[in-house]
Amino acid sequence: MEVRALCIRLLMIVVILLDGQDQKVDAVSLSIAPNRLQFFEYESVTFYCEGVDYCEIVHKFKGKLQSCIRTNKRTPTGSSCTIKHVYTDDSGEYWSETEGGKRSNIINISVTDGSVILEVPALPVIEGQTVTLHCRNKTSSSNFIADFYKDGRHIHRSSKGNVNIYRVFKSDEGLYKCSISGAGESPESWLKVSKNSTHDGSVILEVPALPVMEGQTVTLHCRNKTSSSNFTADFYKDGRHIHRSSTGNMNIYRVSKSDEGLYKCSISGAGESPESWLKVTDEDGLSSTCIYYVLETQLEGAEAGTIKKMSSAGIYQPIAEDPFYSAVQ
């Protein structure tokens, strides 16, 4: 009986140890900067491995990336690996592997030698958030009409190259692409929408409540409710990744009107902050343009959705014809 009891205890200890190892492996995650799935040839791409000291990146068709040996860098929460110039044959699935062969999440990128890409977030978008898809023309940054498609169906036309999907649902998950007349069509990429979010209100972004004067310096601070140190924060403006910080801060020096927009931040393992508008004023302290604000709740007597510019007085009305997809005006 004593031998049997001892064996049971040893078995329980082994199970607990294995479970602890699994939890550690599960904590390993892969992200990418810029946070998108499509790239032009010769662009630089950096993979971030959270939870491991050395970033062992695997490409489905090429195996382990030799470039990681040369470009691997330690980060406060893991390590990173950079591909300085991507080519079309770098398209495909990427993941990180531990020494035991355990895999992280998969990121499937597309690299094109064409003139058009669609900026689709590489990481899952949480239900209820707003996501901006941006159609980019390699040869021109303005004055083009972009058409957007989901699962082969035309959903929107924009003169600005952007489409906002407000309050994302699982039904918004699917294959997206865009086309620009005279330039071509982007590859298709899968927009992933997640029901289960690690965000529980643990992350906020401190943005000045009052307008910031042009020429000043403003600091945006990403705060973690459960930890005041030892985390890496990613900052986004209008849905695009703009900065990564190990201190949780991002400084914008000599602020200009072009810095005005919707900002948010995310902390790996803690979640993502709500979006907040950073307002910039001209020298006389008056706004020279209207403010655009993404509605998070229903407008009185109308569905929350697209915002229409009315005047510099700051009056906004919903556009009833398309409450879910809208170009940024």
N, C-alpha and C positions, 0 to 999 in steps of 0.2 A: 504494500500500500504506500509506504514511504517513497519507494522508487517511482511508483506511478505518479504520486503527487509532485515529486521533483521534476519529472518529465513534463507534466502539465505546466508547471511554473516556468520551466525553461522555454517551452513552446510559446507561452504567453509573452515572455520577454522578447523572443525573436520576432513575433508578430508586431509588437509595439515598436521595435527598432526599425523593422521594414516599413511600417506605416510612417514613421518619422522621416525616413529617407524619401519615401514617395512624396510627402508633403514638401520636402525641400526641392525635389525635382519639379513638382508642379509649380513652384514659385518662379521657375525659370521662364522668362518670356522674351519674345523678340519684337522689337519695334524698328522703325526705319525713319530716316530723315533725309530729305523732306518726307513728310507723312502723306505719301500718295503712291498709287500703283502704276502710274505710267510715266515714262521718261523719254526724252530725246536722246539719241546717241551722243556720247562724249560728256554727258552730265555726270556729276559725282553723286554717289549714293553711300550713305553710312548706315550700317546695321548696329543696333544696340541690344546687347544681351544683358538682361537684368537677372541678377542672382548667381552669376558665375564669374570667377576671376579671369578666365580666358575665354574669348569669344570664338568658338569653333563653328563657323558658318558653313552650311552644306547647300550646294546647288543641286537640284534633282538630276540635271544632265551632266554636270561637271564634277560632282563630288565635292570634297572639302576645298575651300578657296585658299589658294596659296597666298593671295594678297593679304590675308589676315595675319600672316606671320610678320609682314613688314609694317602693317598699319595698325596692328592691335594696340589699343590704349585702355588703360584702367580708368574707370569712372567710379563715382562714389557708391554706386549700387551694382556695378558689374563691369562690363568692358564693351569696347566697340571695334568694329572692323569696317574699313572704307574701301570701296571700289572707286578709284579716282576717275575712270572713264568707262562708262558702260556701253556695250554694243548690242546689236539685235540678238545675238546668240546668248546674251546674258539674261534674256527673258526666261520666265519660269518660276518654279517654286523654290523658296529658301526657308531654311529653319536652322536652329542651333541644336547641337548635340552635346550631351555630357559624355564623360569618359565611359559611362556605362551604357551608352547608346540611346538614352532617353531623349526624346525630341521636345522642342518647344512648339508653339503655334507656328503655322505656315503663313508666309507672305508671298503672294504670287504677283510678280511685277511684269510689265510689258515694256520693252524698249523698242522704239520705232526709228527708222531712218526717214520717215515721212515728215510732214510739216504740221501735223495736228496731234495733240494729245488732250485727254480729258483728265483733269486732276480729281481723282477719286480717293478718299481717305483709305490708307492702307489698313488701319486698325478699325475694329467695329465701332459703329456709331450707336450710342445708347438711345433707346426709345424715348421720345419726348424732346430730344435735342433738335437743333437746327443744323443742317449740313449744307454747305455751298459747293456745288460742282462748277469748276471753271474750265472752259474750253480755251486752250492756248494755241496760238498760231506762231510757229517758229520764226517766221519771216516778218510778222507784223504784230504790234501790240494793241492796235486800235482800228476802228473803222472797218469792222467786219460783222456779218450776221452769222450767228451760230445756231444750229438746230440740235436739239437734244433728244435722245431716244432711250427708252427703257424696254428691254426684252424685245427689241426690234420695232417698237411702236413709238411714233413721234409724240413727244409730250410737251415740248416748249420751243419757242424761237426767241432769241435775245439779240439785241444790238450791242450789248455790253459783254457778252461772252460768259455770263454767269447765270446759274439757276439756283435758287434757294428752295430747299425742301423743309418746310416748317413743321415742327412736331412730328419727327420721323416715327413711322410704325414699321412693324415687320413686313407689312404689305409693300413698303417702299424698297425692300431688299430685291436685288436683281442685277441684270447685266445692263450697264449704261455705256453709251458712246455719244460722240458729238461729231458734227460735220460743219465745215466752213466752205461756203461757195467759192470755188476757184482755188482752194488750198488742199482740200481732201477731207478724209474721215479719220477719226482716231480709232485705236484698237478698242475692244470691249473689255470692261473690267467689272468685277462683282462688287457692289456696295453691300457690305455686311451690316446688318442691324441686330443688336443684341438686346434681348429682353432682360437678361440678368446683369445688372450693373454692380460693380464694386463701389460705385459712388453712393454714399449714404448721407450726403451733406457734410463730408469730412474735409472738403477742399473748397476754398474760396479764393478769389483774386481781388486784392485790394487795389481799386481804381479810384482816383480822385473823384469826389462827388461833384465838385465845382469845376467849371471850365478851366483848362490850362492855357496860359498865355503863350502865343508863338514865341519861340526863342528860348523858353525856359527848359529845364530838365525835369522829367517826371520819372518816378520809380514805381514800377508795378511789382507787387509782392504776392507770391503764391503761398497761401497758408494751409498747413496740414493740421487739422483739429487734434489728431492723436500724437503728432510728433512735431517738435520745433527745430529739428536738425537732421542731418544725414539722409536727405532725399534729393532726388533730381526732379526738377520741374521743367515741363515743356510749355512754351507760350505760343499762342495762336492769335492771329489777327484776321478777321473776316474768314475764318475757317482754314487759313493757311499757316503751317508751322513756320515760326520766325526766329525762335531762340530756344536754347537749352541751357539751363543753369543748375549748378550744384549748390547754390546759395539760396535759391528760391526767389531771386530778385532779377528784374530786367530794367535797365536804365534806358530811357529814350532822351538823347541829348539834342538840344536845340529843336524842340518840337515844332512841327509845321502842320499845316492843314492836312497834308497827305497822311499824317499819323492818326488822324481821327478815324474811328471805326470800332467794331465789336471785338473785344479781347476776351480770352479765356485762358486757363492754364490747366494742366493735368499733372498728376503725380502717380507714378507707377505703383500699383497695389493699393492706392487710396482712392482714386477716382478723378473726376473732372469737375472743374468749377462751372457755375453758370456763366453765361456771356454778359459782359458789361460794356457800356458805351463810354469810350474816352472822348470827351469833347474838347476841341481846341478852338480858341478865339483869336481874332486878329488883334492888332495893336490897340484898337479903341475898346477892346473888351466885348465887342458885339460879334455874334456869329455871322460869317459871310455866306454860309450855306445852310440849308435845312439839315436837321438831324433825322437820321433814319433809325427807327427802333423796331426790333423784332418782337412782336407781341408774343407773350408766353401764355396769356389767358384770353378768354373770349372778350371781344369788344362788346359793349352794351348794344344789343340789338343787331349784332353782326358777328360772323365767324371770324376768329383770329386768323390772320394770314398775311397776304401781301399788303405792303404799306405804300401809299401813293403820296408823292410829294405835292404839296398844295401851295405853300408860299414860305417866305423866310420868317413868317410869324410863328412857324412851328405847328401848323395844323395838319393832321394826318387822317386819312380816311381809308377804309378797306376797299379793295377792288374785288367785287363779288364774283367776277368771271373766273378767277383762278386762285383759290385760297391755299393751294399747296405748293405750286411751282411758280416761281417769280424770278425775273432778272433783277439784279441789283441796279438800281437807277442812280 
